[in-house]
Amino acid sequence: MNILFCSVGRRCDLLKDFRNTLGDKVHIVVTDNSHFAPALAFADKSYQVPLITDKDYIPMILDICRKEKIDAVTTLIDPEIAILAEHRAEFTAIGVEVLAPYMETAKLCFDKYEMYKYLTEKGINTVRTFGNMADFKTAFEAGEISFPVFVKPRTGSGSVGARKVETLELLEELMARDESLIIQELMTGKDMDADIYVDTISHETIAVFSKKKISTTIGGANKTISFKDQALFDFVTKALKVFEFNGPLDMDLFYQDGQYYLSEINPRFGGAYLHAYGAGVDFISFIYNNVVEKKENKPCIGEYDEDVVMMMYDSVVIDTLSNLKERMKEI
């Protein structure tokens, strides 16, 4: 399998896991905007590309796919997901499976307020959200919501700009300063997430790995513990039926007052997918089966052990500047 990871950045261990599962049956190609991206060191071939907003970006990615005979492409950053989804037909035309959701689903996942409205319309439990100060004040004055609340950017990732707000005065100040913020009910229940695989042939949810967050940093959880709950599996599979996903995704959830609430969906390999892989939930084999073997995966929801703990830590890549520059190939 020839697989292309776009915007590979720091995702070294994910590439190591692909190599561990597939050995010499995988050819890993990566792109990044910078030759200082650590994960380049763990790929078979690396390409330096412009920013994803550049008009030549997608033509370059398509050229790489042709040159490297790519079977599947994915991205490891949220802003690029909709770009790949938008150009799915061009990738399909040259035999490349796009491991990203279909366009409308991709747009919903990137816009948290639109996602809230869509989930509410579909009857899926989610965190109550307000897109502007006027709507919030109406609900606040009616006694429908109280402080503290939570604010975060309507789009974006990595928890950048997210914070708890204790007073109306501070909320008004923040909202006046940044119109991109949304206001949410502060959830006080258990914070957790799930790594999920949606089969690219059957389009069914075939794997769910759930974990409670022990601690988090900017960008996501860095210590987690696995657990199983049939109610969570049922909630997740029901929620996913109203979307069009394709491949791996990460879902953020809360458990409060005896119910699960869907917070966000990142339709790519989550940063803490390493936990699922370490517990034996092997999305890499699922991708290989779909893309190379052209066969559906059998459902294996909840087939892992509870109380498996992940403790993430930092590591380094040491190299010379000349080697870094040499590693990045010209298209």
C-alpha positions, 0 to 999 in steps of 0.5 A: 500500500502506498499511502500519502499523509499530508501535513504530517508535522509531528505525527512520528509515532503514527508512521511508526505504527503503520510500519509496525503493522505492515512492514515492507507492505507499506510505502509511506509518503508525506508532505509538509510545508516545512523541512523541519517537520519531525515526522519526515524522518519516518517516511520513505519519501517526503515532499515540501509543499506550499500552504494548503491555501495556495492555488497550486496546492491540490495540483501538487498533491495530485502530481505526487499521487500520480508519481508515487502511485498512491492508493490512499491519501489523508491529512493530519490537520483539520483545515485540510480535511474539507479541501481533500473532500472537495477534490475527492472526485479528482483523487478517485479518478486516478485511483486514490481513496480519500480517507476523509469525510464527504463534503457536507460532513467535512464542513459540519465538522470544521464549523462547531456552531453548524455542527451544533445546529445539525445535531440538534435538528437530528435529535443527537445529544450535544452541548448547548451552543450560541453563535452570538451574544444576543442569542446567549443573553436572551437565554440567560435572561430567561434563566435557561443558562447560567455562568460559568460558560465556555467559549472557543473559536467557531472553527479551528483545532487544538483547543486554541482560544478555548476558556472558561468564563465566569461573568457576563462582563468578561463574556461581553468583552471577549465576544466584542473583541473576537466575533469568531467565538461561540458560547457553550454550556459548561459541561461538568461531567466526565470528559472522554473521547472515542477513536472510530473507524468507518469502513470505506466500502460498507460505510458502516461503523466497524470499530469504536475505542473509548477512553476517559481523559486523565489529563490534557494539554493544548491539542488534546489528551495526553493521559487516557484510560480505556473503558467499555460501555454499551450505551456509549457504543450505541450512542456513537453508532446512532450519531454517525448514521446522520453523517458521511464519514470515510475512514478514521475519526476522533469523537469528543464526548461528555458523560453527564446526568446519565447521558452521553453528549457529542461535543466535536468530531475530528474526521482524521487520525486523532492525536491519541489514536496511539492509545487505541493502536496500543490496545490492539484496535488496528485501524491500519489493518482496516485501511489495508483491507479496504484499500488493497484487499478491496474487502469490507472489515468485520465489525469489532466494536468494543473488542479491546481490554478495559483499563489500558492506560496511555501516557504520552511523552515527548521525544526528538529527532536529531539530524543535520540541516543538509540531511533535512533539506535533502530529504524533501523531494522536488515534485 
